[in-house]
Amino acid sequence: MLINHQLERGDILVVLKLDRLGRDNIDVQNTINLLTEKGIKVVCLDLPVADLSSAEGKLMLQMFSAFAEFELRPKAKSLVDQQRTTQQP
């Protein structure tokens, strides 16, 4: 995994969108926590708060990751529904 092999304490990981860090809200939160525990700063260009380890950054992170998950849920359900209809005779 990139976190264990490429990034080191003091590095800055820059991502364009929060959803690039995980598959769902919990995954994103875990990734951010793991990175910050290792001393790696995470900057998301999509967020108005750059430091995700600050109180404001943590709040923004939770809000935006919840929104990202909310957007993905209907897409996943739509895909499952589509697969079911194509499998029916």
DACORBEL-V481400 format. One record per pair of residues at least 12 apart in sequence whose ideal C-beta (glycine too) atoms are under 10 Angstrom apart, sorted by sequence separation. I is the first residue (numbers start at 1). J is the second residue. D is the distance in Angstrom with one decimal. If there is no record, write none. Layout:
I J D
I J D
//
This chain:
32 44 9.2
41 53 7.3
48 60 6.9
49 61 8.3
52 64 10.0
18 31 10.0
40 53 10.0
44 57 9.1
47 60 5.2
18 32 9.0
21 35 8.5
43 57 9.7
46 60 9.9
47 61 7.5
36 51 9.8
42 57 8.8
49 64 9.7
15 31 9.9
28 44 9.8
36 52 7.2
37 53 9.8
44 60 8.6
47 63 9.3
48 64 9.7
35 52 8.7
36 53 4.9
44 61 8.0
47 64 6.1
13 31 9.5
35 53 9.3
46 64 7.2
13 32 9.7
33 52 9.9
42 61 8.7
32 52 5.8
33 53 9.6
44 64 7.8
21 42 7.6
32 53 8.4
36 57 9.6
44 65 9.9
13 35 6.3
36 58 9.6
46 68 9.4
21 44 7.9
11 35 9.0
18 42 9.6
20 44 8.4
19 44 9.8
32 57 9.1
33 58 9.8
18 44 5.2
20 46 9.3
32 58 8.6
11 38 8.9
13 40 5.9
14 41 9.2
15 42 7.2
17 44 7.1
18 45 9.7
19 46 8.9
3 31 7.6
7 35 7.3
10 38 9.9
11 39 8.1
12 40 7.3
13 41 7.2
14 42 8.1
15 43 7.4
16 44 7.6
17 45 7.8
18 46 6.0
33 61 9.9
9 38 6.3
10 39 6.1
11 40 5.1
12 41 4.6
13 42 5.1
14 43 4.8
15 44 5.3
16 45 5.2
17 46 4.9
18 47 6.9
29 58 9.4
32 61 6.1
1 31 9.9
4 34 9.3
8 38 8.1
9 39 3.5
10 40 7.7
11 41 7.4
12 42 7.7
13 43 7.1
14 44 7.9
15 45 7.1
16 46 6.4
17 47 9.3
32 62 9.9
3 34 6.0
7 38 7.2
8 39 8.0
9 40 6.9
10 41 8.1
11 42 9.8
12 43 6.0
13 44 9.3
14 45 6.7
15 46 8.0
21 52 9.9
3 35 6.3
7 39 9.3
8 40 7.6
9 41 9.9
15 47 9.7
29 61 7.3
1 34 9.4
2 35 9.8
7 40 5.1
28 61 7.5
29 62 7.4
32 65 8.5
4 38 8.8
18 52 9.3
28 62 9.4
31 65 9.9
3 38 6.9
7 42 10.0
14 50 9.8
25 61 9.7
28 64 8.8
29 65 6.4
3 40 7.6
25 62 8.0
28 65 4.4
29 66 9.9
12 50 9.8
27 65 8.9
28 66 9.5
25 64 9.6
26 65 8.7
21 61 9.5
25 65 4.6
28 68 7.3
24 65 8.2
25 66 5.6
28 69 8.2
18 60 9.2
24 66 9.9
25 67 9.2
27 69 9.3
18 61 7.3
22 65 7.8
25 68 7.3
26 69 8.6
21 65 8.3
24 68 8.3
25 69 4.2
18 63 9.9
19 64 8.9
24 69 5.1
25 70 8.8
18 64 5.0
19 65 7.9
22 68 8.9
23 69 9.0
17 64 9.0
18 65 5.7
21 68 9.5
22 69 9.4
25 72 9.4
19 67 9.6
20 68 9.7
24 72 7.1
18 67 8.6
19 68 4.4
23 72 8.1
24 73 8.9
18 68 5.6
19 69 8.5
17 68 7.8
18 69 10.0
19 71 8.2
24 76 9.7
19 72 7.4
//
